Amino acid sequence: MISAGSKIVRIAVVGAGFMGRQHIGFIRGSSRAELVAVVDPRADALTGLDCPVFSETRSMLDTVHPDAVVVANPNAAHVDTARECIEAGAAVLLEKPMASSYSAALRLADTVARQRARLLVGHQRRHHPAIARARAAIHAGEIGQVVAVSGMWSARKDDAYFTDTPWHSEPGAGVTLINLVHDLDLLRHLFGEPAEVQAMSSRHARGLDVEDTVSVNLRFESGVMGSFLASDAGVSPWGWDQATEDAAAFPFIPDMDAYRVVGTRGALSLPNLARFSYDAGVSPDWHSPLSRTHLSASPRNSFEAQLDHFIDVAVGAAEPLISAADALGTLALVEAIASSARTGEPVDLARFRAALASRAGAET
């Protein structure tokens, strides 16, 4: 492990697609990191990176010996690549989803635990200042007892997203595992573990082998009720990417929201942190007017904050905010949603997770 006093952490990136390029840009802009290599099967076509480029991970690890690796290749390769980097002694920032299946994710989590590896799962939204402030407000009862949450992520992906990258149309790459997985992670982070889920999905809009639209109802162990709609085929201004300036590739719409949290003494929308409540002395009933204020949080890009945290994890100065064991809960929820959409029946999450663990154990 590199020492906490090291000035620069040497980071390689595996995968130079959309997310990989995002990471490359933020690493280059960090005063605490150096981009030392990029791995991509299209290595011959990559230019202007000002670092060694490799076509496969093993040769990069043997040649460059990076301190840390960002794994941003296709979902199906996440587990094998992460394990290869862990075995080489590198800290790993593993892009979401952690794996294409719960059983594969469980194998990786076992490797991380057994080798005491430094692995952070890349659900970058947890690092956004608005999420930390909202979580503190919710846990402090600033809107009373939370009753419900609703949310949406909907945007129409261009046709080239699917035609130029064939794996985007293959099982394991639908809107649930590519996009909704981020929202599921945040819902778990803010409201705790879900107890039950019921879902419907459709591939009607695009006609591909993967779903383009999914609707999810949730009951959390805390009693909070939730609903979420996600679509990569429907035009809308509603969703995290539109409501933040995290990625320049997405147009920013000021004061837009992605989540609406309802409490017994107020409401809160995210990520704009608009709080709705009754003024002092006003009767707290549905006939009384609500006042809107905004909770304060210092603005910062989620990816920048995630990179700083990853560097801290790499040097041993912090435990990962999203560990492999934590991310397993989100993968279980993803598979429960797929099961419910397929059968039309609600899924008890505790029983479902136990069945997944048992099945994974039988496969090993």
Order of alpha helices (4+ residues) and beta strands (2+ residues): beta-alpha-beta-beta-alpha-beta-alpha-beta-alpha-beta-alpha-beta-alpha-alpha-beta-beta-beta-alpha-beta-beta-beta-beta-alpha-alpha-beta-alpha
